[in-house]
Amino acid sequence: MKSINFSIGSAIRGVAATAVLLAASYAQAGDMTNGVIKRVDAANGKLTIKHEEIVNLDMPGMTMVFDLKDKTAAGRFVPGDAVKFAVELDGNTMVITQIEASK
């Protein structure tokens, strides 16, 4: 009987873990914001982006400077590039944690 309960318990934990991973993936995809690169500061790993509303931070659309978590990513972009990005608040600093070119 214990092995049956263990198997059912394992299955339930597996389903719960899968649900958590799917929810995290969906949340990350939903946190992407559209924007246009206005200025690139590759030396300091910063991008100035005119962006739409940043939903996860409850921030209206505007133009502002962001730090990049991966400072080398700045070299992949030029002013005028359309991008999608995810940003988080790290203390008082807005940090781009993920960025990709939009099509």
N, C-alpha and C positions, 0 to 999 in steps of 0.2 A: 504494500500500500504506500509506503514512503516513496518508492521510486516513481509511482504514478503522480503523487502530489508534487514531487520535485520536478518532474517533466512538465506538468501543467504550470507550476510556478515559473520555471525557466522560460516557457513559451510566453507567458504573460509579461515577464520582464523583457523578453526580446521584442515583443510587439510594442511595449511602452518605450523602449530605447529607440526603436525605429521611428515612432511617432515624434519623439523629441528631436531627432536628427532632421526629419522632414520639416518640422516647424521651424527649426533654426535655419535651414536652407531657404525656406519661404520668406522668413523675416529678413534674411540678408538680401535676397533678390528684391524685396519690397522696399528696402532702404536705399536703393540706388537712386541718385538724383541726376537729372540732365543739366548740362552746362556747356559753356563755351570758354575755352582758354583765352584770356586777355593778355597775360604776361607770364613768362617763364623765368624763374630765378633758379637755374640749375645749380649754381654754386652753393646755394643755401637750401636746396630741396624744397622750394616753395612754388606754388602756382596761384595766380590770380584768376579766379573763375567767376563769370557772370552765370549764376545758377537759378534754377527754379526753386520752389519751396523744398526745404529739407525737412521732410515729415518727421523723422525720428528725433529731431531736435526742436521741432515746432518753430522753425525759422522761416520767415517769408523769403521770397526770391530777392536777390541783391547781387552785388559784385563785391567779392572779398578775397583776401589772401588766406591760403590754407597751407599748412605744413604737410609734407608727405611722410608717411611711416617709412616707406622705401624711398629714400632721398634720390636714388639713381633714376627713379621713374620720371623725374622732371625732364630728363634728356630725350624722352620719347615723344614729347609734345612741342608744338609751336603755336603761337597766337593764331586764333581762328579755328583751331581743332574743336570739334564737337565731342563731348565726353559724357560718360556715365560714371558716377563715383559714389562711394560710400564714405561717410565721415562720422567720426565720433569725437566727443568732447573729452580731452585728456587734461584734467585740471581746468585751466583757462584757455587752453589751446585747441583749436579745431584741427584735427588730424585726419587726412585722407588715408583710409585703410585699404581701399581698393579703387582702382581707376582703370578704365578701358575706353578706347575710341568708340564713338557711336557711328552707326552706319547711316 
